[in-house]
């Protein structure tokens, strides 16, 4: 049995109502929850030099996910979540699409979790805000094909009953998500690992992707993995190859030291900026290109 995180908007209606989850490819990227904070909830489109909003205070949850969107539009990603909110008794207060929202001005006039945890394409996003009693919530959805991004900010008034979690764990039989990608395509991006330009250190974690890889290797003794580091295009090629190799080596060391993987079952290499997954012309693109991938090797 392997445990995965899914986004589930828990029902405040009878249990026979249908629950909704994001696709199995969805992975939580960040959770920035504050016990007491404020949030400027957008209430309309950009106009007269500002995004109209009202300030709400309480427990503020700022959560983001990345998923494999394929050819799905932002509306196809957002619509099921909107329906689930309404099924829970939320009233949609405001909703807009990129151009109608105000494009660039709305995007930079409202709160967005910084990259690489959230990506917003200026001409391809959707936003909605909703409320239920004193609880408010906003959703922001965008795409950077083949990936989709979801940001959810929820505010629960201080002193009320603790809010039910928006993220729950479900137990799923067999490999799924990251491991399915690894098995079917032979490689997978470890997208819960991120590196700033020039940095090679890996944070403390824990990182769910590494636990999954360690479990996979334990269950499949005839396989090995190559960890491949990648960079953005800042700086010279040889310097970037050195940086990307050190990043891959840092991930390899963590798998060995923290997860007990045998050293001879993992190798680490770096290719610098030679294999980008998107353009390096924007900060968001450079963030996505700084990554480590796992490549499946079968003896």
N, C-alpha and C positions, 0 to 999 in steps of 0.2 A: 504494500500500500504506500503510495507516495502522496504527500500533502502539497496542495497548491493554493495560492491566494486567488480569490475571485472577487470582483466587485459585485455586491448584492445589496440592493436597496431593500432593507428588511421591511416587511409589510406591517402596517398598523391596522390591517383588516383581517378577516378570518383566514385561517391557514389554508383553506382550500383554494384561495386565490393563487394565481400563477406567480412564481417568483422569477426574477430576471437576473441573469448574470452576463457579464461581458464574455466574449469568446475565450476559449482556453488559451489563446495566444496572449491574452492581456496579462501584463505584469505590473505590479505596483512599483513605481519608481521612487516616490517620496511620500513622507507623512510628516507634516510640519504642524503639529497640534500644540496650541497654547491654552492653558487652563483659563486665562483671562486676557482678552485682547479685543481689539476693535477691527471692524471691516467695513469699508465703504461699498455698500451693495448697489450696483448700477440699477437705475430704475427707468432709463430711457436711452435713446440714441445720442451720439455726440451732437451738441448744438451750442451755439453762442460761446464757443471756445472751451467747453468742458463737457464731461460725461455726468449727467445728473445722477445723484446717488443719495442714499440715506445711511448714516453711520449706525451700525448695530454693535452691541458689546456682549461679551460672554465667552463661552468656550468656543474657540475658533479652530476648526479642522481644515487643513489645506492638504489635499490628497491629489496625487497625479498617477496616471497609468499610461503605459505605452502598449499598443496592440498592433497586430498585423492587419492592416485595413484592406490590403489588396486594392480592388477597384471600388470599394465602398465609398460613398460620398459622406460628407460630414453630417448630412441629414439622416442618412441610414445608420450612422453611429449614434446620433443624438435621439432619434425618434423613440426607440425602445425605452431609453432611460426616462424620457419625458412621460411616456405612458405609465411607467412604473411609479414615478413620483405622483402622478394624478391618482393612481390606484391606492396610494398610501394616504391620500387626503390632502396632498399639497395643491395649492392653487398657483398656476403659472401667472406671475405678475408681469413679466416682460420677456420678450424673445426677439432676437434679430439675427440676421445673416450678415456676413462681413461687410458687403457694400452698404446695406441699409443701416448697419450699426454705426458706420462712420469710418470703416477701413482702418487705416493707420492711426487716426486720432482716437478712435475708441480703444483699439488694442493697447495703446500706450497711455490711455487715460483711465484704465481700470487695472486692478491688481492681477498680476500673472506670476506664478511661481517661476523663478529664473531658469534658464536653460542650464544644463541639459535635461532637467527634470520635467520641463514643459516646453513644447514648441508650438508657436502660433504663426501660421502663414497669413500674411496681411490680407490676401484676397481669398482665403479659403478657411473660414472659421464660422462657428455658430455659438451663440450665447443665450442662456436663459436664466432668469431668477424666479424663485418660487418661495412660498411661505406656507406654514401650517401652524396656526396659533401664533406663538411668539418665536417660533423657530424659522430661520431663513436659510436659503441654500441657493448656490449658483452653480451652473455647469458651463464649462467652456470646452469646445471640441474643435480640433483642427487636424490637419494631415501634413505629412511630409513623406509621400509615397516611397516605399510600401507601408510605412508606419502611420498609425493614427494615435492621437493623444487626447486624453480626457483629464480635465481639471475639475475638481469638486471642492467648493468651499462651503462649509456649513457652520452656522453660528447658533448655539443653544444658550439661552439666557442663564446667567449665573444664579444658583440657588434652586434651579429646577431639578427634576429627576435626571440622573445621568442619561445622556442620549444613547440609544441603541447604536452599536457600531455599524458603519457603512461597509466595512470590510470584514468578511468572515472567512474562516477556513473551511473548505470542503474536502472530503477524502475521496479520491478518485482511484479506481482500479487501474493498475498498469501505468506505463509511461504516458505522459501527455505534455503539452506545452513545449518547454525548452527541450525535453528529451525526445519528443516526437520530431521536432525540427532537426535535432542532431542525427537521429536515425534515418530520417527520410531524405535529408539533403547532404548529410555528411559534415555539416559545419553549422555553427550557431554563434550569434553575437552574445556575449555575456553582458547584457545591457543594464545590469544593476551595478556594474563597475564603470567608473568614469575617471578621467584624468584631465587635469588642467594643462594648458600649454607648457611644455618643458618639464612637467612633474612626472616622477616615476613611482612614488610611494603609493601603496595601496592602503586605504583606510582600515580602521579596526573591524568593520563589519558588525554582525555576521552578514555574509552574502549568500542568499538563497541559491544562486546559480552554482556556487562552488560545492555546496552540500549535495545538490542534485548530481553534479558531475562525479563526485566521490562515490555516491551511491550507485551510479551507473557503472563505474569501473569495478566496484565490488561485485555487482551482479553479472558482469560480463568479463570474465578473466582473460579472454582472448583478445581484448581490445586495448589500444593505447590512445592517447590524445596528444595532439600538437597544439600548443597555445601560441597564437600568432598576434603580435602587437602591431597596432596601426597608429599613425599620427595624422594631424592636419598638415598643411603644406607650409607652415611657418618655419623658416630656416633652411639650411642646406640638407641635401639628401642623406649624406653619411651621418650627420648629427642626428637626424630623425630616425634613421635605422638603429643607431645606438640607443636612443630613448625608447623606441618601440620594443627593442629586445629586452631592455631592463624592465619594462612594464610586464611583458610576458613572463619574465623570470620571477617577478614579484608575485604574480598569480600562481606560478608553479610552486614557489616556496610555501605559499599559504596552503595549497592543497596537500603538500607533503607534511608540513608542520602541524597544521590545525585539523586536518581531516584524515591523516594517516595513509595517504596514497603513496605507494611505492615509487621511489624516484625514477626507476627505469621504465615506468609506464607513462611518463609525461615528458615531453620535450618543449622547449621554448625558443621561438624565433621572432624576429622583427623585420618588417618590410617598409617601415617609414611611411611615406605618403603615397606609395605606388599603387594602392588598391582602395581608393576612397569609395564610400557608398553613396555620397552625395557631393554637391559642389562645395568647395572651400571658400566661396565668394562671400558667405555670410557667417556671422558668429555662430548661429545655430548649426550651420553645416559643419563648421570646424569642430564643434562640440561632439557631433555625431560621429565624425571620422576618427576621433580619439577613442579607440576602443581596443578590446582584446577579444579574439574569436577562438573558439575551441573547434578543432578539426579532428574528425574521427579517423583513426588508423586501425586497420584490422590486420592482425598478424597472419 
